Amino acid sequence: MHLTRRGYAVLGIVVLAEILALTYGARALNAIAAPALLALVAAAVQLRRADVPTAERDHVPAAFPGDTREVTVDVDGSGVAEIEERVPDGLATEGAATEATLPTTFTYSLTCVDRGRHTVGPLDVRVSDLLGLVEATYRVGSTARVLVYPPVYQVAGREVILRHVLDRSEVERQEFDTLREYVPGDPLRNVHWKSTAKAQDDIYVAEFADERVADDEVVVAATAAASTVDEMAAAAASVVVMALDAGLGVELRVPEQTVQMGRGEEHRRRLLGALAVTDTDSSPPLGSYTLPDGATEDADIVVRGDGDGVTVSFGTDDRTFDEIAVSRENPLVHGGVES
């Protein structure tokens, strides 16, 4: 507990009044000093008797870079308080500081910027008396972890996997599934001429659902130089999401861990979570980020990052990630899928 600027000003008035009274014998100055001193004492007593503030914060769901979450914070206690959330680099906030009379509830916007596991909090709460003469600063509430996935982009679809990874010479067309933009390597027989004719500058190809992938599985291995880990993580995330959307089981291998084979929404979150935190703490600036020996030998898809960019190997077909990326829009966000 300590005096505020206003408190020091009042204390200065008390001291000056007493000096003048002693020097010149002006008893009237005591009429100024006494109430001011009483105000300081009352402020200190009020603040000492005030409850130590406590805080509870909403859980912050995992998100993608660019996503914004609304975070609600409940602060209990008494007195007038200035409240500020502690936010690390990699996250941006709006409205994360406020001044209010306790107890109070406030909401701020949290925008995810960088991939990784970030820690929000605790709160810095500066409580003062009603006159603002004395204040005490507390660090209250627990911390909250905010998981930010790597970006996910739309990439060439399931026919690439079926041809190059599953060693199928021809995709059995069971049912029309979706349209997407043409990328080099797509067979011309899949061009959707009706949609292409309506578009001025784009070529569209049709993708077909294949019921045979129900029991198929792929192993994805990802490795990179330390300077390209973020790009590698984005490419690997895009590939595993594409494979899951195609109905395949997916196993992911990164240097720190292996996410075992699985399917479904919960497995997708595990894969994205592993890629969110991979190599966010360990590699030195000039170090390497490599898989154990043999980890790529039996992998169906290998994602590699180096000084020249990121390449994706589908069986014997090697392409840069830029070649197979259809769009920089996140298919999970634009498709209405929650992160």
C-alpha positions as CSV (number, residue, x, y, z in Angstrom):
1,M,0.0,0.0,0.0
2,H,1.3,3.4,-0.9
3,L,0.3,7.0,-1.6
4,T,-0.9,8.1,-5.0
5,R,0.2,11.3,-6.6
6,R,-2.9,12.9,-5.1
7,G,-2.0,11.4,-1.8
8,Y,1.5,12.9,-1.9
9,A,0.0,16.3,-2.8
10,V,-2.2,16.2,0.2
11,L,0.7,15.1,2.4
12,G,2.7,18.0,1.0
13,I,-0.1,20.4,2.0
14,V,-0.1,19.0,5.5
15,V,3.6,19.3,5.9
16,L,3.7,22.8,4.5
17,A,0.8,23.9,6.7
18,E,2.5,22.6,9.8
19,I,5.8,24.3,8.9
20,L,4.1,27.6,8.3
21,A,2.1,27.3,11.5
22,L,5.3,26.6,13.5
23,T,7.1,29.4,11.9
24,Y,4.5,32.2,11.9
25,G,2.1,30.9,14.5
26,A,-0.8,30.9,12.2
27,R,-3.2,28.6,14.0
28,A,-5.7,28.9,11.1
29,L,-3.3,26.7,9.1
30,N,-4.1,23.8,11.4
31,A,-7.6,24.0,10.1
32,I,-6.2,23.0,6.8
33,A,-3.6,20.5,7.9
34,A,-5.9,18.5,10.3
35,P,-8.6,17.6,7.8
36,A,-6.1,16.7,5.2
37,L,-4.2,14.4,7.6
38,L,-7.5,12.9,8.7
39,A,-8.4,12.2,5.0
40,L,-5.0,10.4,4.5
41,V,-5.6,8.2,7.6
42,A,-9.2,7.4,6.7
43,A,-8.0,6.5,3.2
44,A,-5.4,4.1,4.5
45,V,-7.9,2.5,6.9
46,Q,-10.5,2.1,4.2
47,L,-8.0,0.4,1.9
48,R,-6.6,-1.9,4.6
49,R,-10.1,-3.1,5.4
50,A,-11.0,-3.6,1.7
51,D,-11.2,-7.2,0.5
52,V,-8.3,-8.5,-1.5
53,P,-9.6,-8.7,-5.1
54,T,-10.1,-12.0,-6.9
55,A,-10.7,-12.7,-10.5
56,E,-12.2,-15.4,-12.8
57,R,-11.7,-15.5,-16.5
58,D,-13.6,-17.3,-19.3
59,H,-11.9,-20.3,-21.0
60,V,-10.5,-19.2,-24.3
61,P,-11.1,-21.8,-27.1
62,A,-8.3,-22.7,-29.5
63,A,-8.2,-20.5,-32.6
64,F,-6.4,-19.8,-35.9
65,P,-4.3,-16.7,-36.6
66,G,-6.6,-13.8,-37.2
67,D,-9.4,-15.2,-35.2
68,T,-10.9,-13.0,-32.4
69,R,-12.3,-14.2,-29.2
70,E,-14.4,-12.3,-26.6
71,V,-13.1,-12.8,-23.1
72,T,-15.2,-12.1,-20.1
73,V,-13.5,-11.4,-16.7
74,D,-15.2,-11.2,-13.3
75,V,-13.3,-9.2,-10.7
76,D,-14.6,-9.3,-7.1
77,G,-13.5,-7.1,-4.2
78,S,-14.2,-3.5,-3.0
79,G,-13.0,0.0,-3.8
80,V,-12.1,1.7,-7.0
81,A,-9.8,-0.2,-9.2
82,E,-7.7,0.1,-12.4
83,I,-7.6,-3.4,-14.0
84,E,-5.3,-4.5,-16.8
85,E,-4.9,-8.0,-18.4
86,R,-1.4,-9.3,-18.9
87,V,-1.1,-10.3,-22.6
88,P,2.1,-11.8,-24.2
89,D,3.5,-11.2,-27.7
90,G,1.6,-13.2,-30.2
91,L,-1.8,-12.0,-29.1
92,A,-3.4,-8.6,-29.5
93,T,-6.2,-7.1,-27.3
94,E,-8.7,-4.3,-27.4
95,G,-10.4,-3.2,-24.2
96,A,-8.2,-5.3,-21.9
97,A,-7.8,-2.4,-19.4
98,T,-10.6,-0.7,-17.5
99,E,-11.3,1.4,-14.4
100,A,-14.3,0.5,-12.3
101,T,-15.8,0.1,-8.9
102,L,-15.4,-3.4,-7.6
103,P,-17.0,-5.9,-8.0
104,T,-17.2,-5.6,-11.7
105,T,-17.3,-7.6,-14.9
106,F,-15.7,-6.5,-18.2
107,T,-15.2,-8.1,-21.6
108,Y,-12.3,-7.5,-24.0
109,S,-11.4,-8.7,-27.5
110,L,-8.5,-11.1,-27.9
111,T,-7.1,-11.5,-31.4
112,C,-4.7,-14.4,-32.2
113,V,-1.6,-13.4,-34.2
114,D,1.1,-16.1,-33.9
115,R,1.0,-19.9,-33.8
116,G,1.8,-21.3,-30.4
117,R,0.6,-21.8,-26.9
118,H,0.3,-18.4,-25.2
119,T,-0.4,-17.5,-21.6
120,V,-2.9,-14.8,-20.6
121,G,-2.9,-13.3,-17.1
122,P,-2.8,-12.9,-14.3
123,L,-4.6,-9.5,-13.9
124,D,-2.9,-6.4,-12.5
125,V,-5.4,-4.7,-10.2
126,R,-4.6,-1.4,-8.6
127,V,-7.2,-0.6,-5.9
128,S,-7.6,2.9,-4.4
129,D,-9.8,4.5,-1.8
130,L,-12.8,6.6,-2.9
131,L,-10.7,9.8,-2.8
132,G,-7.8,8.3,-4.7
133,L,-5.2,9.1,-2.0
134,V,-3.9,5.6,-1.2
135,E,-3.6,2.6,-3.5
136,A,-2.5,-1.1,-3.4
137,T,-1.5,-3.2,-6.4
138,Y,-2.4,-6.9,-6.6
139,R,-1.7,-9.6,-9.2
140,V,-4.9,-11.7,-9.1
141,G,-6.5,-14.6,-10.8
142,S,-5.0,-17.6,-12.5
143,T,-3.5,-17.7,-16.0
144,A,-5.2,-19.0,-19.0
145,R,-3.6,-20.8,-22.0
146,V,-4.5,-19.8,-25.5
147,L,-3.7,-22.3,-28.2
148,V,-3.3,-20.8,-31.7
149,Y,-3.2,-23.3,-34.5
150,P,-1.1,-22.9,-37.6
151,P,-2.9,-21.4,-40.6
152,V,-4.7,-23.9,-42.7
153,Y,-5.0,-23.4,-46.5
154,Q,-7.0,-25.1,-49.2
155,V,-4.9,-27.5,-51.2
156,A,-5.3,-29.9,-54.1
157,G,-7.9,-32.4,-53.0
158,R,-8.3,-36.1,-52.5
159,E,-7.6,-37.3,-56.0
160,V,-3.9,-36.3,-55.6
161,I,-3.8,-38.5,-52.5
162,L,-5.5,-41.4,-54.1
163,R,-3.3,-41.3,-57.2
164,H,0.1,-40.7,-55.6
165,V,-0.2,-41.9,-52.0
166,L,-2.5,-44.8,-52.2
167,D,-1.1,-46.0,-55.6
168,R,-4.4,-45.9,-57.4
169,S,-4.2,-45.4,-61.1
170,E,-7.7,-44.1,-61.5
171,V,-10.2,-42.7,-59.0
172,E,-13.5,-44.4,-58.9
173,R,-16.1,-41.7,-59.2
174,Q,-18.8,-42.6,-56.7
175,E,-20.5,-39.3,-56.2
176,F,-19.9,-35.7,-57.1
177,D,-18.5,-33.8,-54.0
178,T,-17.3,-30.3,-54.7
179,L,-15.7,-27.8,-57.1
180,R,-12.3,-26.1,-56.7
181,E,-9.9,-24.2,-58.7
182,Y,-7.6,-26.0,-61.1
183,V,-4.0,-26.6,-60.0
184,P,-1.1,-28.0,-62.1
185,G,-1.3,-31.8,-62.2
186,D,-5.1,-32.1,-62.2
187,P,-6.3,-34.4,-64.9
188,L,-8.2,-32.5,-67.7
189,R,-11.0,-35.1,-67.6
190,N,-12.0,-33.6,-64.2
191,V,-12.4,-30.0,-65.6
192,H,-15.9,-28.8,-64.9
193,W,-16.5,-27.1,-68.2
194,K,-19.9,-25.6,-67.3
195,S,-18.6,-23.8,-64.3
196,T,-15.3,-22.8,-66.1
197,A,-17.3,-21.2,-68.9
198,K,-19.1,-19.0,-66.5
199,A,-15.9,-17.8,-64.9
200,Q,-13.9,-15.2,-66.7
201,D,-10.3,-16.2,-65.7
202,D,-10.5,-19.4,-63.6
203,I,-10.7,-23.1,-64.4
204,Y,-12.6,-25.3,-62.1
205,V,-12.3,-29.0,-61.5
206,A,-14.8,-31.4,-60.0
207,E,-13.9,-33.6,-57.0
208,F,-15.7,-36.9,-56.3
209,A,-16.3,-38.7,-53.1
210,D,-14.7,-42.1,-53.0
211,E,-16.2,-44.6,-50.7
212,R,-13.1,-46.8,-50.8
213,V,-11.1,-44.5,-48.5
214,A,-13.1,-45.5,-45.5
215,D,-10.4,-47.9,-44.4
216,D,-7.4,-46.1,-45.9
217,E,-4.7,-44.5,-43.8
218,V,-1.7,-42.2,-44.4
219,V,1.3,-41.3,-42.4
220,V,2.4,-37.6,-42.6
221,A,6.0,-36.7,-41.5
222,A,7.0,-33.0,-41.1
223,T,10.5,-31.6,-40.7
224,A,12.1,-28.2,-41.3
225,A,15.1,-25.9,-40.8
226,A,14.5,-23.7,-37.8
227,S,13.8,-20.6,-39.9
228,T,10.9,-22.3,-41.8
229,V,9.1,-24.2,-39.0
230,D,6.1,-21.9,-39.1
231,E,5.7,-22.4,-42.9
232,M,6.2,-26.1,-42.5
233,A,3.5,-26.3,-39.7
234,A,1.0,-24.4,-42.0
235,A,1.7,-26.8,-44.9
236,A,1.5,-29.9,-42.7
237,A,-1.8,-28.6,-41.1
238,S,-3.3,-28.0,-44.5
239,V,-2.3,-31.5,-45.7
240,V,-3.7,-33.4,-42.6
241,V,-6.9,-31.5,-42.8
242,M,-7.2,-32.3,-46.5
243,A,-6.6,-36.0,-45.7
244,L,-9.1,-36.1,-42.9
245,D,-11.7,-34.4,-45.1
246,A,-11.1,-37.1,-47.7
247,G,-12.0,-39.7,-45.1
248,L,-8.5,-41.0,-44.5
249,G,-7.0,-42.0,-41.2
250,V,-4.0,-39.8,-40.4
251,E,-0.9,-40.3,-38.3
252,L,1.4,-37.3,-37.8
253,R,5.1,-37.4,-37.0
254,V,7.0,-34.2,-35.8
255,P,10.3,-34.2,-34.0
256,E,8.8,-33.8,-30.5
257,Q,6.0,-36.3,-30.8
258,T,3.9,-38.7,-32.9
259,V,0.1,-38.4,-33.0
260,Q,-1.1,-41.9,-33.5
261,M,-3.5,-42.9,-36.3
262,G,-7.0,-41.6,-36.0
263,R,-10.1,-40.0,-37.6
264,G,-12.8,-37.5,-36.8
265,E,-13.1,-34.0,-35.3
266,E,-11.3,-34.8,-32.0
267,H,-8.4,-36.3,-33.9
268,R,-8.2,-33.2,-36.1
269,R,-7.9,-31.0,-33.0
270,R,-5.1,-33.3,-31.7
271,L,-3.2,-32.9,-35.0
272,L,-3.6,-29.2,-35.1
273,G,-2.7,-28.9,-31.5
274,A,0.6,-30.8,-32.1
275,L,1.4,-28.5,-35.0
276,A,0.5,-25.4,-33.0
277,V,3.3,-26.0,-30.4
278,T,5.8,-27.9,-32.5
279,D,9.3,-26.2,-32.1
280,T,7.9,-23.0,-30.5
281,D,10.5,-23.1,-27.7
282,S,13.4,-25.3,-28.5
283,S,15.3,-24.5,-31.8
284,P,18.1,-21.9,-31.8
285,P,18.0,-19.4,-34.6
286,L,20.5,-21.3,-36.7
287,G,19.6,-24.8,-35.5
288,S,17.8,-27.6,-37.3
289,Y,14.5,-29.2,-36.6
290,T,14.7,-32.8,-37.7
291,L,12.9,-36.1,-37.3
292,P,14.5,-39.2,-35.9
293,D,16.3,-41.4,-38.3
294,G,13.9,-43.5,-40.4
295,A,10.8,-41.5,-39.5
296,T,10.3,-40.5,-43.1
297,E,11.2,-43.8,-44.8
298,D,7.7,-45.3,-44.4
299,A,5.8,-42.0,-44.4
300,D,3.2,-41.6,-47.2
301,I,3.5,-37.8,-47.2
302,V,6.6,-35.8,-46.2
303,V,6.5,-32.1,-45.6
304,R,10.0,-30.4,-45.6
305,G,10.9,-26.8,-45.0
306,D,14.3,-25.3,-45.9
307,G,15.7,-22.0,-47.1
308,D,14.0,-22.4,-50.5
309,G,10.5,-22.9,-49.0
310,V,8.3,-25.8,-48.2
311,T,8.0,-29.0,-50.4
312,V,5.4,-31.7,-50.0
313,S,6.2,-35.2,-51.2
314,F,3.2,-37.4,-52.2
315,G,4.8,-40.8,-52.7
316,T,7.2,-40.1,-55.6
317,D,5.6,-36.8,-56.6
318,D,7.5,-33.8,-55.1
319,R,5.8,-30.3,-55.3
320,T,6.3,-27.0,-53.6
321,F,3.5,-26.1,-51.2
322,D,2.7,-23.0,-53.3
323,E,2.0,-25.3,-56.3
324,I,-0.6,-27.3,-54.5
325,A,-2.2,-24.5,-52.5
326,V,-5.5,-23.6,-54.1
327,S,-6.4,-20.7,-51.8
328,R,-5.1,-18.9,-48.8
329,E,-8.5,-19.0,-47.2
330,N,-8.9,-21.4,-44.3
331,P,-11.4,-24.1,-45.4
332,L,-12.3,-24.9,-41.8
333,V,-13.3,-21.3,-41.1
334,H,-15.1,-20.6,-44.4
335,G,-16.7,-24.0,-44.2
336,G,-18.3,-23.2,-40.9
337,V,-16.2,-25.7,-38.9
338,E,-15.4,-24.6,-35.4
339,S,-11.7,-24.6,-34.3
